[in-house]
Amino acid sequence: MKILVAGGTGFIGRVLCQILDRRGHDVTAAGRSPSRSVAGIQTTALDVTDADLTDTVAGHDAVVNLVALPSHVQPARSHDAVHRQGTQNLVSASETTGVDRFVQMSALGVDSDVETAYFAAKRAGERIVRDSDLDWVIYRPSVVFGDGCAFLPFLRKLAAARVVPLPGGGGLRIQPIWVDDLAAMLADGVEADRHTGETYELGGPDVLTLAETVLLLRPNAVILPLPMPVAAAGAMIAEYIPGFPIGRDQYRVQRLDNTVSSDDLAAFGFEKRDLRSLSAYLQT
Ligand SMILES: NC(=O)c1ccc[n+]([C@@H]2O[C@H](COP(=O)([O-])OP(=O)(O)OC[C@H]3O[C@@H](n4cnc5c(N)ncnc54)[C@H](OP(=O)(O)O)[C@@H]3O)[C@@H](O)[C@H]2O)c1
């Protein structure tokens, strides 16, 4: 297949492009800076906020939308421009040019009752994809870790001090998934018809609190509960936990739980024990 990976120069995109390439596909990674090279993969310039993307999309059998704006970015309208309107622009170009398969990356939590600009725009992006004439698959992963991710440097920074202040004592629950495991499932979604029309929630083998992830790196760390809301700490965590609310609403933050409600691994022939855990990854 000829596959365009929008956001293919990013953290998840690079791994996906290489898996698709190894599976024999003709892959192009696209982003605003095509000079961000991906070993062995051709790149092209693409800004999804451009209204007409037909020239870039034309000739592809499948489009994967991995374009991302980190969840903490302000102002809120940037999320709408990239995650909603950008998805609309990609979907319209895909419909016009006869793309067979559209894979949309969303995020865990988009349909929770915790509202953030990131979640609202991601949810709107999902709706556009579902309402399209395309054969689509939607993915909602928890936090993704692996080489080149933003999450582990963040954890290392947190764990650098013995006393680690965390909002609410770091009780927020996440289910980190290894980028290579997720990318293999994304590649299946591009290739196999049985995934069409499905929305998959995907997490790794372990549910961990944020405090527990810090203790993986520094077992003797002392977690200092910060009373919430603490806007600065919220903003810091929002940079790495997709959808983490920034602001003064303590109640919203405490309800955010970045774990799967249904286990969709079986759709890809996986069980939890087949996936790489964060602790195993950190030990290598
Ligand atoms: N990483 C996680 O933990 C996680 C968790 C849940 C969901 N997700 C979702 O997974 C997807 C990929 O995330 P990631 O971590 O790989 O993100 P990333 O490393 O930040 O990569 C983002 C990609 O999007 C491109 N991009 C940004 N703005 C663009 C625009 N206007 N037009 C075209 N391309 C643009 C970037 O390249 P340029 O900057 O050169 O344009 C880059 O290739 C996103 O949808 C994200 O929301 C990620």
The ligand as an ORCA input file, in Angstrom:
! r2SCAN-3c Opt
* xyz 0 1
  N       2.743     10.488     23.154
  C       1.719     10.121     23.922
  O       1.876      9.762     25.110
  C       0.318     10.121     23.359
  C      -0.730      9.609     24.145
  C      -2.030      9.610     23.630
  C      -2.269     10.098     22.349
  N      -1.221     10.602     21.602
  C      -1.515     11.067     20.254
  O      -0.677     10.377     19.339
  C      -0.400     11.211     18.219
  C       1.119     11.306     18.005
  O       1.731     11.792     19.200
  P       3.325     11.959     19.343
  O       3.637     11.792     20.781
  O       4.016     11.127     18.321
  O       3.483     13.504     18.958
  P       4.798     14.307     18.516
  O       6.048     13.554     18.795
  O       4.647     15.667     19.106
  O       4.663     14.418     16.928
  C       3.762     15.303     16.364
  C       3.864     15.237     14.857
  O       2.863     16.114     14.309
  C       3.521     17.007     13.391
  N       2.751     18.251     13.346
  C       2.500     19.116     14.356
  N       1.713     20.125     13.915
  C       1.458     19.861     12.595
  C       0.679     20.502     11.599
  N       0.021     21.658     11.833
  N       0.602     19.935     10.372
  C       1.274     18.789     10.099
  N       2.022     18.126     11.002
  C       2.107     18.668     12.243
  C       4.941     17.146     13.940
  O       5.880     17.562     12.982
  P       6.185     19.151     12.746
  O       6.305     19.771     14.114
  O       7.427     19.175     11.919
  O       4.991     19.663     11.996
  C       5.213     15.687     14.329
  O       5.520     14.926     13.189
  C      -1.096     12.523     18.530
  O      -2.384     12.511     17.964
  C      -1.211     12.530     20.043
  O      -2.253     13.366     20.481
  C       0.061     10.615     22.084
*
